[in-house]
Amino acid sequence: MSETVLDVWAVGAATIGAPPECTRTKAMHGRPAFVRVIAAIATLAASACVPVHADEKEPLSFIDPTDGQLDMSDFLLKHKGALPVPMVITEPAVGYGVGLGLLFFSGPIADAAANSTGEQPNRIPPNVTALGGVYTQNGTWAAAAAHFHTWDYDRYRYLGAVAKVDAHLDYFGQTGRPRAYTLLGDALLQQFLVRLGNSRWYGGVRYVFFDSTSNFTGSNVPSSIANFERNQRIGAGSLILDYDSRDNVFYPVSGSFAEFETQFARTGFGGTQNYDVYAARGFKWIPLTHTLILGLRLDTRFSTGNIPFYAQPYVDLRGVQKGRYQDRNAISTEAELRWDVTPRWSVLGFTGLGKAYGRLESFSQAQNVASVGTGFRYLIARKLGVSIGIDVAHSKDQNAFYIQVGSAWR
């Protein structure tokens, strides 16, 4: 497709359906064609129609005046818009699929960030509301809504989410052969954390509820699943201890994040099963030079009691099918090297290693699972530190790619 055709398409897309009383994006002449096209898509996808008032000094723009590049900071902060996040799903566990997410930003960071021309104005994360849904080729679908909120200069943190899922998955068990099952359920998450003094430690509680119906589509239930129940509820309360020194919650350059969780699933919390999960995970970002950042990740989960088969810990690595390597305990490690080629563009490479063990196999007998991959990011909202991009990963007999918002580590 030629440069001229792209120019015409961008101008046409940016003006279709926009009445005279709505603002337009600034002139795109002199910008690369793909920038003009992406800006037009963003304009339509985010419904960027903001009335012009007499006292409004500047029209809506998707170009950052500091570097002349595509940027959605002002739109997200000043005009209270949504960041559309298209999702192309290639997760081996559910097959190819598509989805769409919308991110809305607000909160104490907005006023400072909206008028900032430098780097991150402060460490306070923005309040974020997220809506989204996905559908895949094997019939799996899910819809969710979530909200993250801070108060009193990030002394208090709240996270809440609701979701509905209809998943078609495989359970491998001891034989390593997949057995298809369906998992239909409604989920609720509530979490509240408080900063401990003036430190970067947070303590608090988390509650998870999942009302599910599971069913193996084959004639036999795997022998490795004892006391299989078709209808189950998970009601779990957790004690949480977090440490957070990241310079940015979306795509850090330096700092650390660690979380320690003790989870108690009990009938008294609304569930049908009694079990415990002890989890610890940590991420560390080390700037080796001004443009090279090393990232390290460790994620461990240990379980005891009558935990449902689908809730058992599993190896969680990019390029590895979710639930493919699953047992009573699991550990995953990753290293990632990122090169900030320009202030906007970054490329990265990563590799990971993990294993699941405890009931089906001992730690020494369990298979080591390795993955490797590469990816890129573009800083789409400089004042918020939000980047978007793609990761491509490979493990034994598996390939996958993921559209990412910021870091792949959550």
N, C-alpha and C positions, 0 to 999 in steps of 0.2 A: 504494500500500500504506500503510495507516494506521500511526500511531505505536504503537498498541496491538498490532497484528499483528506489527510488528517486535520489540516487547518480548517477546512470547510466543515468537516464533521464536528469538530470541537466547538466552533462558533454556533453551529445549528443546535447542537445538544444543549449548550448553555442558555439558549434563548427560548427553546420550545416550552410553551406553557407558562412563561414568566410574564405576568401582567406589567404594565408600565409603572405601577407604583412600587415594584420590587427592585431591590438593588441588583446590580450586575457585578460580575467579577471584573477586575481591572484588565486593561488591554494586555493581551498575551503576545503581542508582536515581539519577535526577538527571542522568545523562549523556545526550547526544543519542542518538537511536535508532541513527543510523548507526555511532556509536562502539561501542555495545553489540553490534551485528551484526558489525562487523569484528573485535571482540575475540573473539566466539564462533567466527568462521571461523578466526582465528589459533590459537585453542585446539585446534580439531580438526585443522587442517592440520599443525600442528607437533607433534601427539601430546603435548600438555602434560599428562602424567600423572606427577607426581613424588610418591613416598611421603612422608608426613608423619612426621618423627621427633620424639621428645619434646623434643629440644633445638633444633628449628627454630623461630625466633622469628616469622617472617612466612610466610603462605601465598603461593603463586604469584599474581602480579598483573600485569596488562597496563596498569595505570594508573600514570602517573608522579606520585608524591606532590608534586613541586615545582610542577606546574601542573595536575594533574588530567586530563591528556590521555592518549590511547592511546599506549603506548610499549612496546617489546619489549626494552629494554636489559637489565633484570634477568633476563628469561627467557633471553636469549642468553648472558649472562655467568655468572649464578649457577647456572642450571639446565642449562647446556650444551645448549640447544635449537637448533633449526634455524630459519632465517628462510626460509619458503617464498616463492618469487618466481614468480608466474604470468606466462607469456609469451604475449601475443597478437601474432602475427607478421603484419605487413602489408607486409613487404619486397617491392617490385615484382619483384625478381629471381626469387623463388620463390613468390609468391602468399600468400594468407591461410593462417595456421596457428596452432597452439597448442603450448605447451610448459610445462615446470615445472622450476624450479631450486631447489636447497636450499643455503643458505649456513650453515656452522658456524663459529663464532668462538671463539678461545681465544688463549692466549699472554700475553706480559708486560703487555699493557694491561689484562687482565681484572681483576686484583686492584685496581688503582688505579681503574679505571673503575667497577667494581661498587660501590664505596663513595663515588663522587663525587656531589656534588650541584650542582656548578657546570658550567662549560664543559669542553672537552676537558682531561683531566688531564695529558696529555703528547702528544708528536708520534709516539710509537712506534706504528706501525700494528699492528692485531691479526693474529694468524695466522688464515687463512681457508681452509677446505676447501669446494669447490663441486662439486656434482653436478647434471647437467641433461640434458634431451633435448627435441627439438622435432620436429614433423611438420607439413608444409604440404600444401595442396590439390593441388599439382602432383606430389606423391610424394616430394619432398625430405624427408630426415630426417637427424638427427645426434644423437649422444650423446657426452658428454664428462665428464671428471673432472679437477679441477685443485686444486693446493695452493700457498698462499703462506705462507712462514715466515721469521721473523727471529730472529737470535741476538745476544747480547752488546749489548743496548740498541740494536738496529737497525744494528749494524756490518756484519752479514752478512745478505743477502737471497737467498732461494731461491724459484724459481717452476718448477713442473713441471705438465705436462698431457698427457693422452692423449685422443684423440678418434677417432670413426669417423663418416664422412659418406657419404651417397648423395645427391648434388645433381643437380638438373635445371635447367640454366642456359641462357643465351643468350650467344653471342659475336657482337659487332657488326662489328668490323673496320673496314676502310676504307669499305665501302659504307654503313654505318649501318643495314643490315638485319639483324635478329636471325637467327642460325642456332642451332638447339637442339642441345645436347650434354649428355651425362651425365658426372659425375665421381664415381667411387667410390674411396674410399681410407681409409687408416689413418694417423694423425698422431701425432707425439711432439714435445714441447717440453721442453727442459731449460735453465734459466738460473741463474747464480750471480753475485752482485754483492758487492763489498766496498767499504765506505766508505773514501775516501781521506783519511787522517789524521783530523782533527776537523772537516773541511769537510762540505758537503752534496753533494759529488760522490761518485759511485759508479762503479767500473770493474769490468768482468767479461766473461764469455763467455756465449754462447747457442748452442744446437744445435737444429736443426729437421730432422726426418725426415718425409717424406710419400711413402708408397707408393700410387700411384694408377693407375687405369685410366680413360681418357677415350674417348668415342665420340660422333661426330656422328650424330644420328638421321636427318639428311637424306642425300641421295645423294652430295653433293659436299662436300669439305673446302674451307673458304674459302681463296681464293688468297693472302690476306695472311698465312697461316700456312705458313711454310716448314718442310719436313722434319717434318711432323706424325707423332708417334709415339703409338700407342695406350696403351702401357704405359710409365710413367715413374716414376722415383724422384727425389725431391729430398733431398739430404743437404747441409746447409749449416751452416757454423760462422760465428759472428759475434763481432766485438769490439764491446763496448758501453761507452758513457760516458753516465752519467745525472747530472742535477742535480735535486734535489728539495727545495724549501723550502715545500711546501704545508702549511697548518695542519691539513689532514685529507685523507686519500687518497681518500675517497669523494665528498665534496661540499665542495670548498674555498671559503673566503671570501677568503683572501689567499695569496700565494705563487706559485711557479712550478714547472713541471716541464719538463725538456728531455731529449731522448734523441738520441744520435748513434750510428749503427750502420753498420758496414762488414761486409757479408755476402759470404762466399765459398762458393758452391755448387760442389762438386767430386765427381768420381767416387771420390776417395779418402775422402770422408766418407759414402759409401754411395749416392750418387746416380748418375743416368745422364746428367746434363747439367752443363756447366761454364758458370757465369755469375756476375756480381757485381751486388750491389745496394748503393747508398749512400743512406742514409735519414737524415733529420733531422726531428724534430717538437718543437714547443714549445707549452705552454699557460701563460697568465698570468692571474691573477685580481687585480683591482684594486678595493678597496673605495672607491667614490666618496663614499659617505656611510655611516652606520651600517647602512642597510637596502638600499642600491643597490650591486651588485657588477657590474663589467664584466669579462667574460671574453674573451680573445683566443686564437686558435689558428692555427698554421701547421704544415702537414704536407707534406713533399716526399720523393719517392722517384725515384731515377735508376738505370737498369739497363744493363748491357752484357753481351755474350755471348749464348749460346744459351738464353735464358730460356723456359720453357714458356709457351704463350699464356695459360693460366689463372692464371699467377703474375705476369703483367705488372702494373705499377702502374696504379691507376685512381683517378678522382675519388671521394673519400670524404666525402660530405656527407649530412646528414639530409634525406630527401625525394628523393634521387637513387638510382636503381637501382644496386646493386652491380655493377661491371663494365660499366655502360652506356658510360662514357667511359674507354677503356683504351688504353694505348700503352706505349712503352718508358720514358717518364717521366711523372710526374703531380705536380701541386701542388694543395693544397686549403687554403683559408683560411676562418675563421669568426669572427664576433663575436657575443657573447651578453650581454644585459643582464638581470640578475635583481633582482627586488624581493622582499625578505623582508617580506611583509605582516605576519606575526606571527612569533614565535620558531619556530613549527612549520610554517607554510605559506609557500610561495614561488611566485611566478609569474615567467615569463621569456619573452623574445622573442629570436630569433636570425636571422641571415642569413649566407649563405656564398657563396663564389665559387671556382671551380677550373677546371682544364683538363688534358687529357692530350695528349702530343705526343712527337715524337722520331723515329718511323719512318714512321707513316702520314701525319702532317702535321707541319709545322714549328710552332714556338711561335706565330708570328704568324698562321698559317693555322688553328690549332686553335680549336675552338669554346669560347667562355666559357660555363661552366655555373653557373647561379645557383640558390639556394634560399632559402626564408624559412619561418619557423615560430614556434610558441609552445608553451608547456608549463607544467606546475606540478610542485611537489614537496611531500611531507609528511615531516617528520622523524620516522621511525618508531622510531629507536633513538638517543636523545639522547646517551647516554654514549659511543657509538661514532661518532656523527656520520653515521649511515646514513639516507638519505632515499630515498623511492620516489615515482614519479610517471609522467606521460605527456607525451611530446612529439608534436606534430602538425606536419608539414612539407609544403611544396609546392615543386615545381620544374616545369620545362616538361613539360606533359602527364602529370605524376605527382603522386600524393598518398600519404602514408604516415603512420602513427603508431607510436610505439614506447613500450613500458613500460620505464622506466629505473630502475636502482638507482644513485642518486647522479648524478654528472655523466655526460653523454653522451660525454665525451672520455676515452679510455683511453690 
